[in-house]
Amino acid sequence: MEYEYSRDIPTKTYKDLENELNLNADVFLGAPVQVKFTNRALYEPRFVWVKLKSRTIHVSEHMTKTRAHKEAMLDDVVSIRPGPPKKPLSKALGEDEICLSIGFNGGGGIDLKFKTNDERQRWAQYLSIICGVSVLNASSA
């Protein structure tokens, strides 16, 4: 089943999010994830985390939060799509269950490949809450 997210609910305040979300989740503490830009074909190991207060997602070449390499504003997110990336190197078995694509204003995006479906689902849920988007079944959109 494929899902698309659509920005159609009011964005919550930092205080509301702080009370609603587990701030000790890997989304905020950071996690090693395979990352690629949407226009590229190869994944690279990176450390990824979200800063709730600034509503930014960070990607580091180092496996710590101390040295961010790339940063993007979550207010610029226009889509969150669980499933394999639109430009995969090859469709690996099980990729539908561990990949997540994040699209930004202007057409760019990043593809994340997690270790487990549970991890991918948690990131999709937290990002959708932070970005103010709701999940829609693509077949009903």
N, C-alpha and C positions, 0 to 999 in steps of 0.2 A: 504494500500500500504506500503511495506517495503522498506527502503532505506539503503544503505551501503555507506560509504565514503571511498575513496581511495586516498592515498597520491600521487598526481601526478601534483601538481603545485608548483612553487617556493615559499618558505617561504618569507613573507614580512618583511621588517625591522620594528623596533619599531616605528620609525618616520612615516613610511607609515601607520602602523596600528593606531597610535595615531590620524592621520588626517582622517582616514576612519571610525573609530568606535566611538560610543558615550561612552565616558569614565564615564558618569554618569549612565550607564545602570546597572541593578542589577547584571549582570555578574561580574562587577568590584567592585561594592559597597557591594555585598554579599546578599545572600537570604537564608531563611530557606527552606531546601529541605529534603526529605526523602532519605537516602543514605544507600546502602549496597555494600559490596564487592561482586564481581561477583560469587565467590564460596560459598557465604552464602545465606540463604533463607529469613532472616528477615531484613526489613528496620528499620533504626533508624533516629530520627530527628537530623539534623546537620545544621550548617551554612556553606555555600560553596561560594567561590569567586575565581576569577582569578586575578593574578598579571601579568599585561601585560609586564612590563619591564623584569621580570625574566622568563616569559612564564611558569608559574606554576599554578596549581590548588590547592586550599587549602580547607581543611575540618576541622571544629572545633566542639567540643562537646558543646561549649558555643555559644550563639547566638550573638557573636560579632567577629570582625576580629582581636581582640587583642591577642588571644591565639589559634594559629593553632595547630591542633592535628595531622593531616596527610598532606603531601604535595607530589605532583607528577609533574614531568616535562612534559609539553605539547609537547615537542619535541619527547617524547617516545610514543605518541598516534599513534596507527596503525588503529583504527577504531572508528567511531562514528555512533551508530545505534539507531535511534528513534524507539520506540515500546517497548513492554514488554520485561523484561529480559529473558535470556535463562533459568535461574533457578529461576522461581517465586515460592513463597509460594503457591499461587493460582492465577489464572488469574482473576483479578477483572474487573468488567465492566468498560470500558473506559480507561483501563490501556494502550492500544495501543496509545492513544493520549497524555498521560502525562509522559511517561517514556523515558529515554535516557540511553543507555549503552555506556561507553567509554572503549575501549580496549587498553592495553599498550603492548610494547615489552615484551616478556617473558610470555605472556599469561594471566597476571592478568588484572583486570579491576574494574570499579565501575559502579553501576547502580544508576541513579538518578530518583526520582519520584517528579514531580513538581505539583503545584496546578492547573495549567491550560495548555492547549495546546499552547497558545501564549507564555507563559514563556518557555516551552520546546523548541519551534521553535526558539526563540531568542537565547537560550543557544546553540542549535545545530548550528545555523548560525554563531554565534561569534566564537565558538570553531573551526568550520571548516575553517574560515578565518585565525584565529591565528595559527592553526596547519598546514596550507597549504594543505588542503585536499579538494576535490570536491565531491559533492553528485552524486551518481549513483543510478539508479533504479536497485534493486537487480535482477529483472527479465531480465534486459539487460546486467548484468555484466557477 
